[in-house]
Amino acid sequence: MEFTTIRHDLEDGVLTVHLSRPDNLNAFTVEMANELEYTFTSVNTDDSVRAVIVTGEGRAFCAGMDLASDGNVFGLDESATPMLEDMVDLDDPSLEQIRDTGGRVTLAIHACRKPVIAAINGAAVGIGATMTLPMDARLVSTKGRIGFVFGRLGIVPEACSTWFLPRIVGMPAALDLVYRADILDGTAAKDVGLVQSVHEPDDLLPQARALADAWTKGRSPVSVAFIRQMMLRNSAAPDPVDAHRVDSLAMFYTSIADGGEGVRAFVEKRSPAFTSRASQMPPFYAEWTGDDATSHT
């Protein structure tokens, strides 16, 4: 895919995705949605990538949807009258201008097999804020600002944020954030539990890289992929027995693969030499997650 709104920088297994429309404060477009969705689907089968960092180019992270776009700025077909029953098959091409573009991105991030870290360097408003919610950590610069401003525009929180946000900050805080639609600085965002840490601008990316290394360097790629998806999916399951079923299969397959090397290395007091690849997950993984790692937008 030819990228026109984002830029990739791969170094030592960490892919940094730069939102790259600096003259427009990296405002979100349908093209950016397509490129981000493609990116987060593609890294599942790219074994050169062990973690992903998302940041903004220039002085903003992402200042929300590009409201200067022609027609419906969200890329939606205003002549349609869709109903809930029409949304069953999300792969139906007729829904291309019905589906929320931000949701396509956050669902791809949620399904990602690699840890994802947001390095929020500046303004992150609207979709600029909600796209970070399925990421595993949000680090923010002292120049960063975060706002869920949908109520001010007469629209609603999107990008599956009403699923993610309460899980991060709790329901009362989530409601307060979207009702008030205030712009938070880094300290306020950390106080409410939205971000993990606040950093000086020059230290933001190094700290994000350090966190990516701490999570993934010297780890089994298959184990990391399972850990991420098990935490995200099992924590939302209706009963712990659902987690037990997945735990059992994941433990079975990892124990006969990288798990054996990990145990030997532990006993022999040496670093493990893991050989598994996240591009080749055990056979039940696709059935469990619905991810065949082959579809790209």
C-alpha positions as CSV (number, residue, x, y, z in Angstrom):
1,M,0.0,0.0,0.0
2,E,1.2,3.5,-0.8
3,F,1.1,5.6,2.3
4,T,0.2,9.3,2.0
5,T,-1.1,10.2,5.5
6,I,1.2,8.2,7.7
7,R,4.9,7.3,7.8
8,H,6.5,4.1,9.1
9,D,9.9,3.9,10.8
10,L,11.1,0.4,11.8
11,E,14.1,0.1,14.1
12,D,15.2,-3.0,16.1
13,G,11.7,-4.6,16.0
14,V,9.8,-1.5,17.0
15,L,7.6,0.0,14.3
16,T,6.9,3.7,14.9
17,V,3.8,4.9,13.0
18,H,3.9,8.7,12.5
19,L,0.6,10.4,11.7
20,S,1.9,12.5,8.9
21,R,-0.3,15.5,8.0
22,P,1.6,18.1,10.0
23,D,0.2,21.1,8.1
24,N,-3.3,19.9,9.1
25,L,-2.4,19.0,12.7
26,N,-2.5,15.3,11.5
27,A,-6.3,15.6,11.1
28,F,-8.0,12.3,10.5
29,T,-9.3,11.4,7.0
30,V,-10.8,8.3,5.3
31,E,-7.4,7.8,3.7
32,M,-5.7,7.8,7.1
33,A,-8.3,5.3,8.4
34,N,-7.5,3.0,5.5
35,E,-3.8,3.3,6.0
36,L,-3.9,2.7,9.7
37,E,-6.3,-0.3,9.4
38,Y,-4.0,-1.8,6.8
39,T,-0.9,-1.2,9.0
40,F,-2.4,-2.9,12.1
41,T,-3.6,-5.8,10.0
42,S,-0.3,-6.2,8.2
43,V,1.9,-6.3,11.4
44,N,0.2,-9.5,12.5
45,T,2.1,-11.4,9.9
46,D,5.2,-9.2,9.8
47,D,7.7,-11.1,12.1
48,S,10.2,-8.2,11.9
49,V,7.8,-6.2,14.1
50,R,7.5,-7.0,17.9
51,A,5.8,-3.7,19.0
52,V,4.2,-0.6,17.6
53,I,4.3,3.0,18.7
54,V,1.9,5.6,17.3
55,T,2.8,9.3,17.4
56,G,2.2,12.5,15.5
57,E,4.4,14.4,13.2
58,G,4.9,18.1,14.1
59,R,3.2,19.8,17.0
60,A,0.0,17.7,17.1
61,F,-0.9,14.0,17.7
62,C,-4.2,14.2,15.8
63,A,-6.5,17.1,16.0
64,G,-9.6,15.0,15.2
65,M,-11.5,14.5,12.0
66,D,-10.5,16.8,9.1
67,L,-13.6,19.0,9.1
68,A,-12.5,20.8,5.9
69,S,-13.2,17.7,3.8
70,D,-15.9,18.0,1.1
71,G,-19.3,16.5,1.6
72,N,-19.9,14.5,4.8
73,V,-16.6,15.0,6.6
74,F,-16.9,11.5,8.2
75,G,-17.1,9.9,4.7
76,L,-20.6,8.7,5.2
77,D,-23.4,8.2,2.7
78,E,-26.1,10.7,3.8
79,S,-28.7,9.2,1.3
80,A,-28.8,5.9,3.2
81,T,-31.1,4.9,6.0
82,P,-29.3,2.0,7.7
83,M,-30.8,-0.1,10.5
84,L,-29.1,-2.3,13.1
85,E,-30.0,-5.4,11.2
86,D,-27.9,-4.1,8.3
87,M,-24.8,-4.0,10.4
88,V,-24.6,-7.8,11.0
89,D,-22.0,-8.5,8.3
90,L,-19.4,-5.7,8.7
91,D,-17.5,-7.0,5.6
92,D,-20.4,-6.2,3.4
93,P,-19.1,-3.7,0.8
94,S,-22.4,-1.8,0.9
95,L,-21.5,-0.7,4.4
96,E,-18.3,1.1,3.3
97,Q,-19.9,4.5,3.7
98,I,-22.0,3.5,6.7
99,R,-19.4,2.1,9.1
100,D,-17.6,4.5,11.4
101,T,-14.1,5.0,10.0
102,G,-12.5,5.3,13.4
103,G,-14.1,2.0,14.5
104,R,-12.4,0.3,11.6
105,V,-9.1,1.5,13.0
106,T,-9.7,0.7,16.6
107,L,-11.0,-2.8,15.8
108,A,-7.8,-3.5,13.9
109,I,-5.7,-2.2,16.8
110,H,-7.7,-4.4,19.2
111,A,-7.0,-7.4,17.1
112,C,-3.3,-6.7,16.7
113,R,-0.9,-9.4,17.9
114,K,1.7,-6.9,18.9
115,P,1.6,-4.5,21.9
116,V,0.7,-0.9,20.8
117,I,1.8,2.2,22.6
118,A,0.5,5.8,22.0
119,A,3.1,8.5,22.3
120,I,0.8,11.6,22.5
121,N,3.1,14.5,21.5
122,G,0.4,17.2,21.2
123,A,-3.3,17.7,20.7
124,A,-5.3,14.5,20.6
125,V,-8.9,15.4,20.1
126,G,-12.0,13.4,19.0
127,I,-10.7,10.5,17.0
128,G,-7.2,11.6,18.0
129,A,-8.2,10.6,21.5
130,T,-10.4,7.6,20.8
131,M,-7.9,5.9,18.5
132,T,-5.5,5.5,21.4
133,L,-8.0,3.7,23.7
134,P,-7.4,0.2,22.3
135,M,-3.6,0.7,22.7
136,D,-1.9,-0.9,25.6
137,A,-0.5,2.3,27.1
138,R,-0.8,6.0,26.5
139,L,2.3,8.2,27.2
140,V,1.8,11.9,26.9
141,S,4.1,14.9,26.4
142,T,3.8,17.9,28.7
143,K,2.6,19.6,25.5
144,G,-0.1,17.0,25.0
145,R,-3.8,17.7,25.3
146,I,-6.6,15.1,25.2
147,G,-10.3,15.8,24.6
148,F,-13.4,13.8,24.0
149,V,-15.3,16.7,22.5
150,F,-18.1,15.0,20.6
151,G,-20.9,16.6,22.7
152,R,-19.7,20.0,21.6
153,L,-20.2,19.0,18.0
154,G,-23.6,17.4,18.4
155,I,-22.3,13.9,17.6
156,V,-21.4,10.8,19.7
157,P,-18.2,9.1,20.9
158,E,-17.1,6.7,18.1
159,A,-14.2,4.3,17.4
160,C,-15.8,1.8,19.9
161,S,-14.7,4.2,22.6
162,T,-17.9,3.6,24.7
163,W,-16.5,0.0,25.0
164,F,-12.9,0.9,25.7
165,L,-13.0,4.1,27.8
166,P,-15.0,2.7,30.8
167,R,-12.7,-0.2,30.9
168,I,-9.7,2.2,31.3
169,V,-11.0,4.8,33.7
170,G,-14.3,3.3,35.1
171,M,-17.8,4.3,34.1
172,P,-18.3,7.4,36.3
173,A,-15.1,9.0,35.0
174,A,-15.8,7.9,31.4
175,L,-19.3,9.6,31.6
176,D,-17.8,12.7,33.1
177,L,-15.1,12.9,30.4
178,V,-17.6,12.7,27.5
179,Y,-20.3,14.8,29.1
180,R,-17.9,17.7,30.0
181,A,-16.0,17.4,26.7
182,D,-13.1,19.2,28.3
183,I,-9.5,19.4,27.0
184,L,-7.2,17.7,29.5
185,D,-3.5,18.4,29.9
186,G,-1.1,15.5,30.7
187,T,-1.4,15.8,34.5
188,A,-5.2,15.8,34.4
189,A,-5.2,12.8,32.0
190,K,-2.9,10.9,34.3
191,D,-4.9,11.8,37.4
192,V,-8.1,10.3,35.9
193,G,-6.2,7.2,34.8
194,L,-6.4,7.8,31.1
195,V,-2.6,8.0,30.5
196,Q,0.2,6.0,32.1
197,S,2.9,8.8,32.4
198,V,3.8,12.3,31.4
199,H,7.1,13.2,29.8
200,E,9.1,16.2,28.5
201,P,8.7,16.4,24.7
202,D,12.3,15.1,23.9
203,D,11.9,12.2,26.3
204,L,8.5,11.0,25.0
205,L,9.6,8.7,22.2
206,P,12.6,7.3,24.1
207,Q,10.3,6.4,27.0
208,A,7.8,4.8,24.6
209,R,10.6,2.7,23.0
210,A,11.9,1.7,26.4
211,L,8.4,0.5,27.4
212,A,8.1,-1.4,24.1
213,D,11.5,-3.1,24.8
214,A,10.5,-4.0,28.4
215,W,7.4,-5.7,27.1
216,T,8.7,-7.5,24.1
217,K,12.5,-7.9,24.0
218,G,13.5,-11.5,24.8
219,R,9.9,-12.6,24.8
220,S,8.1,-15.3,22.8
221,P,6.1,-13.5,20.1
222,V,3.3,-16.1,20.3
223,S,3.2,-15.8,24.1
224,V,3.0,-12.0,23.8
225,A,0.2,-12.2,21.2
226,F,-1.8,-14.6,23.4
227,I,-1.3,-12.5,26.5
228,R,-2.5,-9.4,24.7
229,Q,-5.6,-11.0,23.2
230,M,-6.4,-13.1,26.3
231,M,-6.4,-10.0,28.5
232,L,-8.5,-8.0,26.1
233,R,-11.0,-10.7,25.3
234,N,-11.2,-12.8,28.4
235,S,-11.7,-9.8,30.7
236,A,-14.9,-9.0,28.8
237,A,-16.2,-12.6,28.8
238,P,-19.4,-13.2,30.7
239,D,-18.0,-16.1,32.8
240,P,-14.5,-17.2,34.0
241,V,-15.1,-20.6,32.4
242,D,-14.9,-18.9,29.0
243,A,-11.4,-17.7,30.0
244,H,-10.6,-21.2,31.2
245,R,-11.3,-22.8,27.8
246,V,-9.0,-20.3,26.1
247,D,-6.4,-20.6,28.9
248,S,-6.3,-24.3,28.5
249,L,-5.7,-24.3,24.7
250,A,-3.2,-21.4,24.8
251,M,-1.2,-23.1,27.6
252,F,-1.3,-26.4,25.7
253,Y,0.1,-25.0,22.5
254,T,2.7,-22.7,24.1
255,S,3.9,-25.4,26.4
256,I,4.9,-27.6,23.6
257,A,6.5,-24.8,21.6
258,D,8.4,-21.9,23.2
259,G,7.3,-22.9,26.6
260,G,9.7,-25.9,26.6
261,E,12.7,-23.6,25.7
262,G,11.6,-21.1,28.3
263,V,11.5,-23.7,31.1
264,R,14.9,-25.1,30.0
265,A,16.4,-21.6,30.0
266,F,15.1,-20.9,33.4
267,V,16.5,-24.1,34.9
268,E,19.8,-23.5,33.1
269,K,19.9,-19.9,34.2
270,R,20.4,-18.5,30.7
271,S,18.4,-16.3,28.2
272,P,15.9,-18.3,26.2
273,A,16.2,-18.6,22.4
274,F,12.5,-18.5,21.4
275,T,11.7,-19.5,17.8
276,S,8.0,-19.1,17.5
277,R,6.5,-16.5,15.1
278,A,3.3,-14.5,15.7
279,S,2.5,-14.9,12.0
280,Q,1.9,-18.6,12.7
281,M,-0.4,-18.8,15.7
282,P,-1.8,-22.2,16.9
283,P,-4.7,-23.6,15.0
284,F,-7.5,-22.5,17.3
285,Y,-6.4,-18.8,17.4
286,A,-8.3,-17.8,14.2
287,E,-11.5,-19.5,15.3
288,W,-11.3,-17.8,18.7
289,T,-10.5,-14.3,17.5
290,G,-12.0,-14.3,14.1
291,D,-8.6,-13.1,12.8
292,D,-7.3,-14.9,9.7
293,A,-4.6,-12.2,9.2
294,T,-5.3,-12.1,5.5
295,S,-7.8,-9.2,5.0
296,H,-6.6,-5.7,4.2
297,T,-8.5,-2.6,3.4
